[in-house]
């Protein structure tokens, strides 16, 4: 509940509405009270008291649905209805209604060691730069020093080590094709504030970038594609242009690129395209694709595992043929599953050189149905059983 006092007198129950505004001359904040009789009464805010009043310092001011952000030195919120905004370059307040406004505390990442390290690196680059590179590095340093410490930026997440989670993506499209790792990379790019996608040449990184760009475009958003060389950016543009999407790309960067872009007229395709499928239809197909990709990945994983086991099985057979007599390969007598085989191998390893006692006999009988422990009494025969179990395990697994 808002309480309004004017000249020390509580006027809350006598008024129907109240407004704040800045005086035309000196910018002093004025309070106008609207009474039930239709009369209005205006007094300087300095002789009035509005409860609640909240003071915010060093905050960002944002209007919902607007991409523009302004940094205020001080904001005083009166009765959750009006905000008096003070900017650093002016003592005159700007009176705004709080409806649709959002206030965020400035980040302190510019004071972190990581950001200071980046500044020192930029300084060193300027010191050692020569020719045209010096102008570029000087510009980078100037831009770093002008960075706005907004808590929603990727730089804040990078310097503070805290990346914001986003809502799980829905309705993603993959017009440039995909495999399971690319699918995962695109989903993570939209669910995390920072994503690192890496891999050797030819693994589909550019394809992943194109799918990310496509999803940003269908959300009516913009995206900047940056690289330390023009060829990487040109590669993305050429693939977009090949799909007749070159007109959505502004090739900027160097002065030459900017001049060429603004001096060249952009031609858009007049081709009439069929209606696109609905987002629900796309998502249904994507779920099916995910199942197929997962199955393909499982098959590949199983094949790799079988190949690995086959190699190990081959060398184990060679070793056993050279070191064990046929009569010592008696693991088949126990008819154990693969899991029980590994459990028995672990138990034999546990026994090591220990003497088999009554408790061990009970364990072997209850867990492995082994009544005769003669093959386990002599250490050499115990080792032979262990290697025989290894061979049996590989035979069952393959």
Backbone torsions as a table, in degrees:
resi	resn	phi	psi	omega
1	UNK	NA	139.3	-178.8
2	UNK	-95.0	133.5	176.1
3	UNK	-115.5	132.9	-179.0
4	UNK	-124.3	122.3	175.9
5	UNK	-116.3	133.9	179.4
6	UNK	-121.6	121.7	-177.6
7	UNK	53.4	39.6	176.7
8	UNK	82.9	-2.4	-178.2
9	UNK	-108.4	133.0	179.9
10	UNK	-75.0	115.7	-177.8
11	UNK	-106.3	7.0	-170.1
12	UNK	-55.7	-46.6	-174.2
13	UNK	-82.4	-4.6	-178.7
14	UNK	-99.3	-11.0	-175.1
15	UNK	-112.6	155.0	177.5
16	UNK	-102.0	-23.3	-178.9
17	UNK	-161.1	165.8	177.1
18	UNK	-150.2	150.0	-179.1
19	UNK	-135.8	150.6	173.8
20	UNK	-115.0	144.7	177.1
21	UNK	-156.4	159.1	-178.5
22	UNK	-95.2	133.3	178.3
23	UNK	-62.3	148.8	-175.7
24	UNK	-70.9	-32.1	-172.9
25	UNK	-84.6	-68.6	-174.9
26	UNK	-101.0	-0.9	178.4
27	UNK	78.1	12.0	178.7
28	UNK	-65.2	137.4	-178.6
29	UNK	-74.9	131.2	-178.4
30	UNK	-114.8	146.9	176.8
31	UNK	-114.6	124.8	176.5
32	UNK	-112.0	122.4	178.0
33	UNK	-99.9	134.7	-180.0
34	UNK	-107.9	119.4	-176.0
35	UNK	-94.3	164.9	-178.5
36	UNK	-63.6	-27.6	-179.6
37	UNK	-74.0	-8.3	-177.4
38	UNK	96.9	-7.3	179.4
39	UNK	-77.9	156.8	177.4
40	UNK	-123.5	148.6	-178.5
41	UNK	-138.5	122.8	-175.5
42	UNK	-115.3	133.1	177.0
43	UNK	-140.4	154.0	174.9
44	UNK	-61.9	141.7	-179.4
45	UNK	-63.2	-22.7	-178.6
46	UNK	-64.3	-22.5	179.1
47	UNK	-104.9	11.4	-179.5
48	UNK	-120.2	164.6	177.2
49	UNK	-137.3	124.0	178.0
50	UNK	-115.0	126.5	179.6
51	UNK	-121.0	128.6	6.2
52	UNK	-85.7	153.7	173.6
53	UNK	-128.3	127.4	-177.8
54	UNK	-121.0	133.0	179.2
55	UNK	-109.6	124.9	176.5
56	UNK	-114.4	141.0	-179.9
57	UNK	-124.3	141.6	176.3
58	UNK	53.8	65.9	-177.0
59	UNK	-126.6	162.3	172.9
60	UNK	-98.8	137.6	179.7
61	UNK	-108.3	123.7	-178.3
62	UNK	-132.7	143.3	175.4
63	UNK	-105.6	131.5	-176.4
64	UNK	-57.9	132.6	-179.0
65	UNK	84.9	-1.1	-179.5
66	UNK	-116.3	133.8	-177.8
67	UNK	-81.7	-8.9	-176.1
68	UNK	-81.1	132.4	178.6
69	UNK	-122.8	134.2	176.7
70	UNK	-121.0	146.6	-178.0
71	UNK	-102.2	123.0	-178.3
72	UNK	-108.7	142.0	177.9
73	UNK	-75.5	-34.5	-178.3
74	UNK	-154.3	139.4	176.0
75	UNK	-132.1	127.2	176.4
76	UNK	-112.0	118.3	-178.2
77	UNK	-100.7	121.5	-177.9
78	UNK	-105.4	118.0	174.0
79	UNK	57.9	25.5	-178.3
80	UNK	57.6	16.6	-176.4
81	UNK	-114.9	-42.1	-178.2
82	UNK	-124.5	150.1	176.0
83	UNK	-125.7	126.4	173.2
84	UNK	-95.9	112.1	-173.4
85	UNK	-102.6	125.8	179.4
86	UNK	-114.0	123.4	177.1
87	UNK	-98.1	158.1	-173.9
88	UNK	-61.7	-36.6	-174.4
89	UNK	-84.1	0.7	-177.2
90	UNK	-149.1	143.1	175.9
91	UNK	-90.3	-9.1	-178.9
92	UNK	-80.0	127.2	-178.5
93	UNK	-80.6	152.5	172.9
94	UNK	-108.4	120.2	-177.6
95	UNK	-91.3	124.5	-178.8
96	UNK	-134.3	148.6	170.7
97	UNK	-76.0	141.7	-175.3
98	UNK	-77.9	-11.6	179.5
99	UNK	-60.2	123.7	179.3
100	UNK	82.1	1.7	179.2
101	UNK	-97.6	148.8	177.6
102	UNK	-133.0	136.4	-178.9
103	UNK	-118.7	129.2	178.7
104	UNK	-126.9	135.5	179.0
105	UNK	-67.2	137.8	178.1
106	UNK	-63.1	144.1	177.6
107	UNK	-78.8	154.6	177.8
108	UNK	-105.0	21.0	-175.1
109	UNK	-66.4	-21.9	178.6
110	UNK	-68.6	-11.4	177.4
111	UNK	-100.1	-2.2	-178.3
112	UNK	-77.9	157.7	-178.8
113	UNK	-64.0	-34.8	-178.5
114	UNK	-64.3	-44.4	-179.7
115	UNK	-67.4	-40.0	177.4
116	UNK	-62.2	-36.0	176.6
117	UNK	-63.8	-43.6	178.4
118	UNK	-60.8	-39.6	178.5
119	UNK	-64.8	-41.0	179.4
120	UNK	-65.8	-39.2	177.3
121	UNK	-62.4	-43.6	178.8
122	UNK	-62.5	-38.6	177.2
123	UNK	-62.2	-44.4	-179.5
124	UNK	-65.0	-37.7	178.7
125	UNK	-63.0	-39.6	177.9
126	UNK	-65.0	-40.3	-176.8
127	UNK	-64.1	-40.0	-176.0
128	UNK	-94.6	-5.0	-177.0
129	UNK	-72.8	151.6	178.0
130	UNK	-135.8	151.8	174.9
131	UNK	64.0	-139.8	-178.5
132	UNK	-63.8	-28.9	-179.7
133	UNK	-62.9	-29.6	-179.2
134	UNK	-64.8	-41.8	178.4
135	UNK	-62.9	-40.7	179.8
136	UNK	-64.0	-46.8	-177.9
137	UNK	-67.4	-35.2	176.4
138	UNK	-64.7	-39.2	178.1
139	UNK	-65.4	-40.0	177.7
140	UNK	-60.9	-43.7	179.9
141	UNK	-63.1	-41.4	178.2
142	UNK	-62.4	-41.9	-179.1
143	UNK	-66.9	-37.0	178.3
144	UNK	-62.4	-41.9	-178.4
145	UNK	-70.4	-18.8	179.4
146	UNK	-98.2	7.1	-176.9
147	UNK	-62.8	135.3	178.7
148	UNK	-85.7	123.4	-176.3
149	UNK	-79.1	65.3	-178.9
150	UNK	-84.8	136.1	-176.7
151	UNK	-70.7	-13.2	-179.5
152	UNK	-92.6	-0.9	-176.7
153	UNK	-80.5	156.4	177.3
154	UNK	-65.6	-31.6	-179.7
155	UNK	-66.0	-36.4	175.3
156	UNK	-61.2	-45.4	179.8
157	UNK	-63.2	-40.0	-178.0
158	UNK	-66.8	-45.8	-176.0
159	UNK	-74.4	-33.1	-177.6
160	UNK	-90.6	-15.5	-178.7
161	UNK	74.8	18.7	-179.8
162	UNK	-125.9	104.8	-179.2
163	UNK	-93.8	129.7	-179.4
164	UNK	-74.3	137.6	174.4
165	UNK	-84.6	143.8	177.2
166	UNK	-114.0	166.6	177.9
167	UNK	-60.9	145.6	178.8
168	UNK	-58.5	135.1	-176.3
169	UNK	-67.8	149.3	176.7
170	UNK	-141.1	144.9	177.2
171	UNK	75.4	28.1	178.9
172	UNK	-72.5	148.3	176.3
173	UNK	-118.7	156.5	-178.7
174	UNK	-136.9	67.9	-176.6
175	UNK	-68.9	-15.4	-177.4
176	UNK	-104.2	18.1	177.9
177	UNK	82.6	168.0	-177.5
178	UNK	-166.5	159.4	164.1
179	UNK	-126.2	-176.2	-172.5
180	UNK	-64.4	-41.5	-179.4
181	UNK	-68.2	-36.1	177.3
182	UNK	-68.5	-39.0	176.1
183	UNK	-59.2	-45.8	179.6
184	UNK	-64.5	-39.4	-179.0
185	UNK	-64.3	-42.5	180.0
186	UNK	-66.6	-43.6	179.9
187	UNK	-62.4	-41.2	-180.0
188	UNK	-70.5	-30.2	178.0
189	UNK	-63.1	-30.9	-179.2
190	UNK	-95.4	-10.6	179.9
191	UNK	-104.6	-6.2	179.8
192	UNK	-128.0	152.0	-179.6
193	UNK	-70.9	-34.4	178.9
194	UNK	-129.4	133.6	175.9
195	UNK	-131.3	138.8	175.3
196	UNK	-115.8	117.3	179.4
197	UNK	-113.6	114.2	-175.5
198	UNK	-132.3	160.2	179.6
199	UNK	166.5	159.5	179.7
200	UNK	-67.1	166.9	179.0
201	UNK	-57.2	142.6	176.8
202	UNK	85.7	9.2	-178.8
203	UNK	-97.2	3.7	173.5
204	UNK	94.8	24.0	179.2
205	UNK	-66.2	-43.3	179.0
206	UNK	-63.1	-39.4	177.4
207	UNK	-61.1	-39.8	178.0
208	UNK	-65.4	-42.4	177.9
209	UNK	-59.9	-42.9	-179.5
210	UNK	-62.6	-40.2	177.7
211	UNK	-66.8	-37.4	176.6
212	UNK	-63.9	-45.7	179.2
213	UNK	-60.8	-43.0	-179.2
214	UNK	-59.7	-41.3	-179.9
215	UNK	-70.6	-32.9	176.1
216	UNK	-67.4	-40.5	-177.9
217	UNK	-66.3	-40.2	-179.0
218	UNK	-71.8	-12.6	173.6
219	UNK	-91.3	9.1	-179.9
220	UNK	58.8	38.0	177.6
221	UNK	-116.4	169.3	179.0
222	UNK	-112.0	159.4	-178.5
223	UNK	-144.6	141.2	175.6
224	UNK	-104.4	129.6	178.1
225	UNK	-109.0	115.3	-173.9
226	UNK	-120.6	150.0	176.2
227	UNK	-156.6	160.2	177.4
228	UNK	-81.7	3.4	172.9
229	UNK	-147.0	150.7	-175.7
230	UNK	-70.1	-27.1	-175.0
231	UNK	-64.2	-37.0	-179.8
232	UNK	-65.8	-41.7	178.3
233	UNK	-68.6	-40.2	178.9
234	UNK	-61.8	-34.5	178.7
235	UNK	-60.9	-42.2	178.0
236	UNK	-66.0	-43.6	-179.3
237	UNK	-62.1	-44.3	-177.6
238	UNK	-61.9	-38.3	178.9
239	UNK	-71.6	-33.9	174.8
240	UNK	-67.2	-43.1	-178.4
241	UNK	-65.6	-33.9	179.0
242	UNK	-62.4	-29.1	177.6
243	UNK	-94.3	18.3	179.4
244	UNK	60.3	35.5	177.1
245	UNK	-116.8	15.2	-178.7
246	UNK	-63.7	-25.3	-176.3
247	UNK	-69.9	-15.4	179.9
248	UNK	-89.0	-2.1	-175.1
249	UNK	-106.3	130.4	172.8
250	UNK	-104.4	111.1	-177.8
251	UNK	-84.5	101.2	-177.0
252	UNK	-110.0	-138.9	-179.7
253	UNK	94.1	-108.3	-177.6
254	UNK	-71.3	162.6	178.5
255	UNK	-59.3	-40.7	179.8
256	UNK	-61.8	-43.2	179.4
257	UNK	-64.2	-41.3	-179.0
258	UNK	-65.7	-44.2	179.7
259	UNK	-62.1	-41.5	-180.0
260	UNK	-65.9	-39.4	-178.9
261	UNK	-64.9	-47.0	-175.5
262	UNK	-76.2	-18.3	178.9
263	UNK	-92.6	-7.2	-178.1
264	UNK	-105.6	128.9	177.5
265	UNK	-77.0	141.9	-177.2
266	UNK	-97.1	127.2	178.8
267	UNK	-102.7	128.7	179.0
268	UNK	-103.3	144.8	-179.2
269	UNK	-69.2	136.2	177.9
270	UNK	-94.7	7.0	-178.0
271	UNK	-64.2	134.4	177.5
272	UNK	-85.1	116.8	-176.3
273	UNK	-94.1	148.0	176.9
274	UNK	-68.1	160.6	178.6
275	UNK	-61.2	139.1	179.5
276	UNK	-77.4	149.6	175.3
277	UNK	-65.9	157.2	-179.4
278	UNK	-69.4	161.7	179.4
279	UNK	-61.6	-35.8	179.2
280	UNK	-65.4	-40.9	178.6
281	UNK	-64.1	-42.9	179.1
282	UNK	-61.7	-42.8	-178.2
283	UNK	-66.9	-37.8	177.3
284	UNK	-61.3	-44.7	178.5
285	UNK	-64.0	-40.2	-179.3
286	UNK	-62.5	-39.1	178.5
287	UNK	-62.9	-38.5	176.6
288	UNK	-66.0	-41.1	178.5
289	UNK	-61.8	-40.4	179.0
290	UNK	-59.8	-42.4	179.3
291	UNK	-63.0	-43.3	179.9
292	UNK	-65.5	-42.4	179.5
293	UNK	-63.8	-39.5	178.7
294	UNK	-64.5	-40.6	178.2
295	UNK	-65.0	-43.0	178.4
296	UNK	-61.0	-41.1	-179.3
297	UNK	-66.8	-38.8	178.4
298	UNK	-65.9	-40.7	177.9
299	UNK	-61.4	-45.3	179.4
300	UNK	-62.9	-39.3	179.6
301	UNK	-66.2	-41.8	179.0
302	UNK	-66.2	-39.2	177.5
303	UNK	-62.0	-42.8	179.3
304	UNK	-64.1	-39.0	179.3
305	UNK	-66.6	-41.2	178.4
306	UNK	-63.5	-43.0	178.6
307	UNK	-61.1	-40.7	-179.8
308	UNK	-66.5	-43.8	178.8
309	UNK	-65.1	-36.9	-179.4
310	UNK	-63.1	-41.7	178.6
311	UNK	-64.2	-45.9	179.9
312	UNK	-64.0	-39.4	179.6
313	UNK	-62.9	-40.7	-179.6
314	UNK	-61.3	-48.0	-177.9
315	UNK	-71.2	-31.1	177.4
316	UNK	-68.1	-39.3	176.4
317	UNK	-60.8	-43.4	179.3
318	UNK	-61.6	-42.6	-178.3
319	UNK	-66.0	-43.9	-177.4
320	UNK	-67.8	-36.4	178.9
321	UNK	-65.5	-25.8	-178.5
322	UNK	-92.6	-18.9	-171.8
323	UNK	-121.1	-15.6	-177.7
324	UNK	-122.4	145.6	174.3
325	UNK	-82.4	152.9	-178.1
326	UNK	-54.8	-36.9	-177.2
327	UNK	-69.5	-13.4	179.7
328	UNK	-87.5	-7.4	179.3
329	UNK	-90.8	77.1	-172.5
330	UNK	-114.8	18.8	-178.1
331	UNK	-65.9	-24.5	-177.2
332	UNK	-66.1	-18.0	-179.0
333	UNK	-64.2	-28.1	-172.4
334	UNK	-85.8	-17.0	177.4
335	UNK	49.8	57.3	-177.9
336	UNK	-97.6	150.5	173.0
337	UNK	-73.5	171.3	179.8
338	UNK	-60.1	-40.7	-179.3
339	UNK	-67.8	-44.5	179.1
340	UNK	-64.7	-31.9	177.7
341	UNK	-62.6	-46.8	179.2
342	UNK	-67.5	-34.0	177.7
343	UNK	-64.9	-41.2	179.0
344	UNK	-67.4	-37.9	176.2
345	UNK	-60.9	-42.2	178.9
346	UNK	-65.0	-37.9	-179.6
347	UNK	-68.7	-39.8	177.1
348	UNK	-63.5	-40.0	177.3
349	UNK	-64.0	-36.8	177.8
350	UNK	-64.2	-40.9	179.6
351	UNK	-63.1	-39.2	179.1
352	UNK	50.1	-120.1	-179.7
353	UNK	-99.3	11.6	-178.1
354	UNK	-68.7	153.3	173.9
355	UNK	-77.6	139.5	-179.4
356	UNK	-80.0	115.4	180.0
357	UNK	-97.6	-175.6	-178.0
358	UNK	-63.1	-40.5	-179.1
359	UNK	-64.5	-38.2	177.9
360	UNK	-64.1	-37.8	178.7
361	UNK	-62.5	-41.5	178.6
362	UNK	-63.6	-43.2	178.7
363	UNK	-59.7	-45.5	-178.6
364	UNK	-64.8	-35.9	-179.3
365	UNK	-72.5	-47.3	-175.7
366	UNK	-72.3	-37.9	-174.5
367	UNK	-90.4	-31.0	-173.4
368	UNK	-128.0	2.7	-179.6
369	UNK	56.4	38.4	178.4
370	UNK	-103.1	111.3	-179.7
371	UNK	-92.9	-44.7	-179.8
372	UNK	-89.1	118.6	-176.7
373	UNK	-103.7	14.4	-179.0
374	UNK	-56.9	-42.0	179.5
375	UNK	-64.6	-12.6	-177.0
376	UNK	-103.4	-5.7	-176.4
377	UNK	-73.8	-46.6	-177.9
378	UNK	-85.8	128.8	-177.7
379	UNK	-55.1	-38.3	-178.6
380	UNK	-65.3	-41.9	179.2
381	UNK	-71.0	-29.7	176.0
382	UNK	-63.4	-41.8	177.4
383	UNK	-65.7	-39.3	179.2
384	UNK	-63.0	-40.7	178.0
385	UNK	-64.7	-39.3	-179.5
386	UNK	-60.3	-48.5	-179.5
387	UNK	-68.6	-32.2	176.5
388	UNK	-66.3	-37.8	176.2
389	UNK	-65.3	-36.6	176.3
390	UNK	-58.6	-47.3	-180.0
391	UNK	-61.6	-41.5	179.4
392	UNK	-64.2	-39.3	179.7
393	UNK	-62.0	-45.3	-179.9
394	UNK	-64.3	-38.2	179.5
395	UNK	-62.8	-41.8	180.0
396	UNK	-70.7	-38.3	-176.2
397	UNK	-69.8	-39.1	-177.6
398	UNK	-77.4	NA	NA
